[in-house]
Amino acid sequence: MEHIAIDLGGRESQICVRNQAGDILEERRCPTLGLGGYLATRPKSRVVLETCAEAFRVADAAAAAGHEVRVVAATLVRSLGVGARSTKTDRRDARVLSEVSCRIDLPSVHVPTAAARERKTMCGMRETLVRARTQVANSIHGWLRTQGVRVPTGDVGSLATRVRRQVPDRPSYAERELEILDELSARIRLAETELRRLARTDPVCRRLMSVPGVGPNTAVRFAATVDRVERFPNAHQVQAYLGLVPGENSSSEKKRRTGITKAGSPALRHCFVQAAWAAKRTRPHDPLQLWARQLEKRRGKRVAAVAVARKLAGILYALWRDGTSYEPSRAARTPLAPAPRA
């Protein structure tokens, strides 16, 4: 089997091909958009890529051509020798990856399906609009403070209306920002409608949204991140994958537990923490919230919120795995064992 290592670039990529013995058969540069055609002409090989924006699309093309694909995490390639001795070039990186591939079976990150990538992009673009609206709203609030004007409190979506009512004589630069705020709010509403429609039509997301505090954004993001539920043997593995489990800093006789590891997707972790706060407000008598209330007395509100977020991640995994809906009586149980078979 040949080993094809590709150092991906935005326009051009560097390719290094070795045989099983480690001898270099070919080195060349290729347009990144033309990699699919190049790989289709090669015999069945192992294709090694480093994670980047183009990696999964090229991995799909390689898999479609019948190759064995390894997408190596960017955090791992440095330990393999990429960039060693402060010398990093595309040709050297491709050589290192191909040489290591000849010696060991490189571990690969999960290559998400096209549907999972599309869902993640939908959620990410909505969050970009929300962040942009927040920046514009903060700018407007800052201008109002310089004018000594206070507007009635309310939702950010109605801020422009409240400012226009409170400040009828506005300069042109302030009106421009109010118009941008209106447009961003309209686009966010469209994005949220699209997400809700997707969540309602997907049977997995519908079951996930039966959990208190879990809405369309959390359900779609979780489904896109996990992608295939059979990848994980149990709920704890999912919680660790999302960075919601405690870390450890132990040495010799010293044993010390730290805060959560914060591995995995920060956006999904944020969604779970917000879902925990939402569940506390909307379902205060749910068994999961009664369990959290006891923890809150000992450790405080923030620790309890993260603990509920961790529980929610495990519950969503169990619902997806077992094909069931939320049962409040089982929510506070631990661990989350598989449902009994009929």
Secondary structure, 3 states (H helix, E strand, C coil): CEEEEEECCCCEEEEEEECCCCCEEEEEEEEHHHHHHHHHCCCCEEEEEECCCCHHHHHHHHHHCCCEEEEECHHHHHHHCCCHHHCCCHHHHHHHHHHHHHHCCCCCCCCCCHHHHHHHHHHHHHHHHHHHHHHHHHHHHHHHHHCCCCCCCCCHHHHHHHHHHHCCCCCHHHHHHHHHHHHHHHHHHHHHHHHHHHHHHCHHHHHHCCCCCCCHHHHHHHHHHHCCHHHCCCHHHHHHHCCCCEEECCECCECCEEEECCCCCHHHHHHHHHHHHHHHHHCCCCHHHHHHHHHHHHHCHHHHHHHHHHHHHHHHHHHHHHCCCCCHHHCCCCCCCCCCCC
